[in-house]
């Protein structure tokens, strides 16, 4: 069984630890702690990425985008 808890570190409580213990009784578990990176913030760190994103947004607002249904996109590029 896999369960993912995503929360602010300030929300971590003894009750959450107890719920994990109850869910995985008598089993060995792995606990991995990672910080969550905001994808937009990450992309905007690079000036080249920032320029590209803003240009793409401007193009969409100007009606220069291409519209796809999810089925068309999956047929064209694969996927589930």
N, C-alpha and C positions, 0 to 999 in steps of 0.2 A: 504494500500500500504506500502511496506517495501523497503527502499533504504539504501544501505550500502555504506558509503564513507570510503575508506581506503587511508590514506595519511600521510606524514610526517607532524608534527605539524607546521613546517615552511612554509608549503604550504597552510595553512588555511588562507583564505582571506575573505574580506567583500563580494566579488562576490559569493563565495560559500554559505555564509549565505543567501544572497539574492536569490540564486537559490533554496535553501531549502524552503525559505519562499514562493517563487512562486509555487513550486511543491505541497506544502501542505496548500494552501490558506485557511485561516479561520478555520483551524483544530487544535486540540490540539495534540501535538507530544511529544514523549519521546526522549531525547538525552542521549545516554550512551557513555562515553568516556573510552576506555581501551587501554592500550599499547599492541602492538603485540609482542609476544614472538617467537623468532626463534626456531623452534622445534628441529633442529639439535643441536643448541647451548645448549638448555635446556637438551637434552639427554646426551650431552658430559660433563655435569657438574658432573655426578656421574662416578667414576672410573670403577665401575662394568658395567654400561651401555656403557661406552666408550670402554672397552675391548670387550664386546659382539658385538658392532657395527663394530669394526675393524676386529674381527674374522670373522664375517659374510661377510664383504667385501673381505677379503682374501679368504674365501671359494668360493665366487662367481668368483673371478679372477682365482681360481684354477679349475674351472669347476665343483664345487661341488653343484651348485644350482639346483633347480627344476624349470622347465619351465611350466607355465600354460597360457592358453588363458584366457581372461576375462570371457568368458562363462563357462569354466571349473572351474574357481575360484568361480564364483557365484553359480554354481551347488553344489560345494563341501561345501561352507561356507554360502550360502544364500546371499541375497542382491537383489538389483533391477536389 
